[in-house]
C-alpha cells in the first residue's frame, strides 16, 4: 500500500522549507517573538500564531505585488 501522507512537515520542495524557516525566524525577530531553533514550547500559542499570521500576510502582500506587476 502506498504512503499518501500529506502532513505539513513533508516538504514538496526542500528549498522552500528552508526559505520558510528563514522567513519564520526573520518575522519572529521583526515582531519581537523570542523564537529559537529547536524546541519552542515555552512560547504561548498567541506568540506562535502571531508569527504564522504575519508570514501569511507577507506572502499574500508579495503575491499581490507580483500579480500587479510591482516589485
Phi and psi in radians as a Rosetta constraint file:
Dihedral C 1 N 2 CA 2 C 2 CIRCULARHARMONIC -1.324 0.35
Dihedral N 2 CA 2 C 2 N 3 CIRCULARHARMONIC 2.574 0.35
Dihedral C 2 N 3 CA 3 C 3 CIRCULARHARMONIC -1.546 0.35
Dihedral N 3 CA 3 C 3 N 4 CIRCULARHARMONIC 1.970 0.35
Dihedral C 3 N 4 CA 4 C 4 CIRCULARHARMONIC -1.849 0.35
Dihedral N 4 CA 4 C 4 N 5 CIRCULARHARMONIC 0.640 0.35
Dihedral C 4 N 5 CA 5 C 5 CIRCULARHARMONIC -1.109 0.35
Dihedral N 5 CA 5 C 5 N 6 CIRCULARHARMONIC 2.109 0.35
Dihedral C 5 N 6 CA 6 C 6 CIRCULARHARMONIC -2.003 0.35
Dihedral N 6 CA 6 C 6 N 7 CIRCULARHARMONIC 0.522 0.35
Dihedral C 6 N 7 CA 7 C 7 CIRCULARHARMONIC -1.057 0.35
Dihedral N 7 CA 7 C 7 N 8 CIRCULARHARMONIC 2.697 0.35
Dihedral C 7 N 8 CA 8 C 8 CIRCULARHARMONIC -1.208 0.35
Dihedral N 8 CA 8 C 8 N 9 CIRCULARHARMONIC -0.257 0.35
Dihedral C 8 N 9 CA 9 C 9 CIRCULARHARMONIC -1.525 0.35
Dihedral N 9 CA 9 C 9 N 10 CIRCULARHARMONIC -0.036 0.35
Dihedral C 9 N 10 CA 10 C 10 CIRCULARHARMONIC -1.691 0.35
Dihedral N 10 CA 10 C 10 N 11 CIRCULARHARMONIC 1.756 0.35
Dihedral C 10 N 11 CA 11 C 11 CIRCULARHARMONIC -1.326 0.35
Dihedral N 11 CA 11 C 11 N 12 CIRCULARHARMONIC 2.247 0.35
Dihedral C 11 N 12 CA 12 C 12 CIRCULARHARMONIC -1.184 0.35
Dihedral N 12 CA 12 C 12 N 13 CIRCULARHARMONIC -0.668 0.35
Dihedral C 12 N 13 CA 13 C 13 CIRCULARHARMONIC -2.227 0.35
Dihedral N 13 CA 13 C 13 N 14 CIRCULARHARMONIC 1.864 0.35
Dihedral C 13 N 14 CA 14 C 14 CIRCULARHARMONIC -0.960 0.35
Dihedral N 14 CA 14 C 14 N 15 CIRCULARHARMONIC -0.603 0.35
Dihedral C 14 N 15 CA 15 C 15 CIRCULARHARMONIC -1.108 0.35
Dihedral N 15 CA 15 C 15 N 16 CIRCULARHARMONIC -0.608 0.35
Dihedral C 15 N 16 CA 16 C 16 CIRCULARHARMONIC -1.189 0.35
Dihedral N 16 CA 16 C 16 N 17 CIRCULARHARMONIC -0.678 0.35
Dihedral C 16 N 17 CA 17 C 17 CIRCULARHARMONIC -1.050 0.35
Dihedral N 17 CA 17 C 17 N 18 CIRCULARHARMONIC -0.780 0.35
Dihedral C 17 N 18 CA 18 C 18 CIRCULARHARMONIC -1.104 0.35
Dihedral N 18 CA 18 C 18 N 19 CIRCULARHARMONIC -0.750 0.35
Dihedral C 18 N 19 CA 19 C 19 CIRCULARHARMONIC -1.127 0.35
Dihedral N 19 CA 19 C 19 N 20 CIRCULARHARMONIC -0.710 0.35
Dihedral C 19 N 20 CA 20 C 20 CIRCULARHARMONIC -1.161 0.35
Dihedral N 20 CA 20 C 20 N 21 CIRCULARHARMONIC -0.655 0.35
Dihedral C 20 N 21 CA 21 C 21 CIRCULARHARMONIC -1.112 0.35
Dihedral N 21 CA 21 C 21 N 22 CIRCULARHARMONIC -0.744 0.35
Dihedral C 21 N 22 CA 22 C 22 CIRCULARHARMONIC -1.097 0.35
Dihedral N 22 CA 22 C 22 N 23 CIRCULARHARMONIC -0.759 0.35
Dihedral C 22 N 23 CA 23 C 23 CIRCULARHARMONIC -1.067 0.35
Dihedral N 23 CA 23 C 23 N 24 CIRCULARHARMONIC -0.735 0.35
Dihedral C 23 N 24 CA 24 C 24 CIRCULARHARMONIC -1.029 0.35
Dihedral N 24 CA 24 C 24 N 25 CIRCULARHARMONIC -0.779 0.35
Dihedral C 24 N 25 CA 25 C 25 CIRCULARHARMONIC -1.169 0.35
Dihedral N 25 CA 25 C 25 N 26 CIRCULARHARMONIC -0.685 0.35
Dihedral C 25 N 26 CA 26 C 26 CIRCULARHARMONIC -1.125 0.35
Dihedral N 26 CA 26 C 26 N 27 CIRCULARHARMONIC -0.808 0.35
Dihedral C 26 N 27 CA 27 C 27 CIRCULARHARMONIC -1.101 0.35
Dihedral N 27 CA 27 C 27 N 28 CIRCULARHARMONIC -0.776 0.35
Dihedral C 27 N 28 CA 28 C 28 CIRCULARHARMONIC -1.017 0.35
Dihedral N 28 CA 28 C 28 N 29 CIRCULARHARMONIC -0.747 0.35
Dihedral C 28 N 29 CA 29 C 29 CIRCULARHARMONIC -1.121 0.35
Dihedral N 29 CA 29 C 29 N 30 CIRCULARHARMONIC -0.765 0.35
Dihedral C 29 N 30 CA 30 C 30 CIRCULARHARMONIC -1.046 0.35
Dihedral N 30 CA 30 C 30 N 31 CIRCULARHARMONIC -0.677 0.35
Dihedral C 30 N 31 CA 31 C 31 CIRCULARHARMONIC -1.740 0.35
Dihedral N 31 CA 31 C 31 N 32 CIRCULARHARMONIC 0.108 0.35
Dihedral C 31 N 32 CA 32 C 32 CIRCULARHARMONIC 1.399 0.35
Dihedral N 32 CA 32 C 32 N 33 CIRCULARHARMONIC 0.424 0.35
Dihedral C 32 N 33 CA 33 C 33 CIRCULARHARMONIC -1.648 0.35
Dihedral N 33 CA 33 C 33 N 34 CIRCULARHARMONIC 2.167 0.35
Dihedral C 33 N 34 CA 34 C 34 CIRCULARHARMONIC -1.336 0.35
Dihedral N 34 CA 34 C 34 N 35 CIRCULARHARMONIC 1.036 0.35
Dihedral C 34 N 35 CA 35 C 35 CIRCULARHARMONIC -1.327 0.35
Dihedral N 35 CA 35 C 35 N 36 CIRCULARHARMONIC 2.457 0.35
Dihedral C 35 N 36 CA 36 C 36 CIRCULARHARMONIC -2.355 0.35
Dihedral N 36 CA 36 C 36 N 37 CIRCULARHARMONIC 2.864 0.35
Dihedral C 36 N 37 CA 37 C 37 CIRCULARHARMONIC -1.134 0.35
Dihedral N 37 CA 37 C 37 N 38 CIRCULARHARMONIC 2.465 0.35
Dihedral C 37 N 38 CA 38 C 38 CIRCULARHARMONIC 1.585 0.35
Dihedral N 38 CA 38 C 38 N 39 CIRCULARHARMONIC -2.490 0.35
Dihedral C 38 N 39 CA 39 C 39 CIRCULARHARMONIC -1.215 0.35
Dihedral N 39 CA 39 C 39 N 40 CIRCULARHARMONIC 2.271 0.35
Dihedral C 39 N 40 CA 40 C 40 CIRCULARHARMONIC -2.272 0.35
Dihedral N 40 CA 40 C 40 N 41 CIRCULARHARMONIC 0.525 0.35
Dihedral C 40 N 41 CA 41 C 41 CIRCULARHARMONIC -1.167 0.35
Dihedral N 41 CA 41 C 41 N 42 CIRCULARHARMONIC -0.205 0.35
Dihedral C 41 N 42 CA 42 C 42 CIRCULARHARMONIC -1.434 0.35
Dihedral N 42 CA 42 C 42 N 43 CIRCULARHARMONIC -0.157 0.35
Dihedral C 42 N 43 CA 43 C 43 CIRCULARHARMONIC -1.500 0.35
Dihedral N 43 CA 43 C 43 N 44 CIRCULARHARMONIC 2.639 0.35
Dihedral C 43 N 44 CA 44 C 44 CIRCULARHARMONIC -1.365 0.35
Dihedral N 44 CA 44 C 44 N 45 CIRCULARHARMONIC 2.836 0.35
Dihedral C 44 N 45 CA 45 C 45 CIRCULARHARMONIC -1.143 0.35
Dihedral N 45 CA 45 C 45 N 46 CIRCULARHARMONIC -0.527 0.35
Dihedral C 45 N 46 CA 46 C 46 CIRCULARHARMONIC -1.148 0.35
Dihedral N 46 CA 46 C 46 N 47 CIRCULARHARMONIC -0.722 0.35
Dihedral C 46 N 47 CA 47 C 47 CIRCULARHARMONIC -1.121 0.35
Dihedral N 47 CA 47 C 47 N 48 CIRCULARHARMONIC -0.844 0.35
Dihedral C 47 N 48 CA 48 C 48 CIRCULARHARMONIC -1.092 0.35
Dihedral N 48 CA 48 C 48 N 49 CIRCULARHARMONIC -0.733 0.35
Dihedral C 48 N 49 CA 49 C 49 CIRCULARHARMONIC -1.122 0.35
Dihedral N 49 CA 49 C 49 N 50 CIRCULARHARMONIC -0.595 0.35
Dihedral C 49 N 50 CA 50 C 50 CIRCULARHARMONIC -1.166 0.35
Dihedral N 50 CA 50 C 50 N 51 CIRCULARHARMONIC -0.585 0.35
Dihedral C 50 N 51 CA 51 C 51 CIRCULARHARMONIC -1.169 0.35
Dihedral N 51 CA 51 C 51 N 52 CIRCULARHARMONIC -0.874 0.35
Dihedral C 51 N 52 CA 52 C 52 CIRCULARHARMONIC -1.070 0.35
Dihedral N 52 CA 52 C 52 N 53 CIRCULARHARMONIC -0.722 0.35
Dihedral C 52 N 53 CA 53 C 53 CIRCULARHARMONIC -1.102 0.35
Dihedral N 53 CA 53 C 53 N 54 CIRCULARHARMONIC -0.739 0.35
Dihedral C 53 N 54 CA 54 C 54 CIRCULARHARMONIC -1.190 0.35
Dihedral N 54 CA 54 C 54 N 55 CIRCULARHARMONIC -0.628 0.35
Dihedral C 54 N 55 CA 55 C 55 CIRCULARHARMONIC -1.052 0.35
Dihedral N 55 CA 55 C 55 N 56 CIRCULARHARMONIC -0.788 0.35
Dihedral C 55 N 56 CA 56 C 56 CIRCULARHARMONIC -1.107 0.35
Dihedral N 56 CA 56 C 56 N 57 CIRCULARHARMONIC -0.764 0.35
Dihedral C 56 N 57 CA 57 C 57 CIRCULARHARMONIC -1.024 0.35
Dihedral N 57 CA 57 C 57 N 58 CIRCULARHARMONIC -0.760 0.35
Dihedral C 57 N 58 CA 58 C 58 CIRCULARHARMONIC -1.174 0.35
Dihedral N 58 CA 58 C 58 N 59 CIRCULARHARMONIC -0.703 0.35
Dihedral C 58 N 59 CA 59 C 59 CIRCULARHARMONIC -1.123 0.35
Dihedral N 59 CA 59 C 59 N 60 CIRCULARHARMONIC -0.718 0.35
Dihedral C 59 N 60 CA 60 C 60 CIRCULARHARMONIC -1.130 0.35
Dihedral N 60 CA 60 C 60 N 61 CIRCULARHARMONIC -0.792 0.35
Dihedral C 60 N 61 CA 61 C 61 CIRCULARHARMONIC -1.032 0.35
Dihedral N 61 CA 61 C 61 N 62 CIRCULARHARMONIC -0.784 0.35
Dihedral C 61 N 62 CA 62 C 62 CIRCULARHARMONIC -1.095 0.35
Dihedral N 62 CA 62 C 62 N 63 CIRCULARHARMONIC -0.725 0.35
Dihedral C 62 N 63 CA 63 C 63 CIRCULARHARMONIC -1.150 0.35
Dihedral N 63 CA 63 C 63 N 64 CIRCULARHARMONIC -0.740 0.35
Dihedral C 63 N 64 CA 64 C 64 CIRCULARHARMONIC -1.082 0.35
Dihedral N 64 CA 64 C 64 N 65 CIRCULARHARMONIC -0.695 0.35
Dihedral C 64 N 65 CA 65 C 65 CIRCULARHARMONIC -1.131 0.35
Dihedral N 65 CA 65 C 65 N 66 CIRCULARHARMONIC -0.719 0.35
Dihedral C 65 N 66 CA 66 C 66 CIRCULARHARMONIC -1.086 0.35
Dihedral N 66 CA 66 C 66 N 67 CIRCULARHARMONIC -0.745 0.35
Dihedral C 66 N 67 CA 67 C 67 CIRCULARHARMONIC -1.160 0.35
Dihedral N 67 CA 67 C 67 N 68 CIRCULARHARMONIC -0.546 0.35
Dihedral C 67 N 68 CA 68 C 68 CIRCULARHARMONIC -1.556 0.35
Dihedral N 68 CA 68 C 68 N 69 CIRCULARHARMONIC -0.037 0.35
Dihedral C 68 N 69 CA 69 C 69 CIRCULARHARMONIC 1.479 0.35
Dihedral N 69 CA 69 C 69 N 70 CIRCULARHARMONIC 0.156 0.35
Dihedral C 69 N 70 CA 70 C 70 CIRCULARHARMONIC -1.600 0.35
Dihedral N 70 CA 70 C 70 N 71 CIRCULARHARMONIC 2.830 0.35
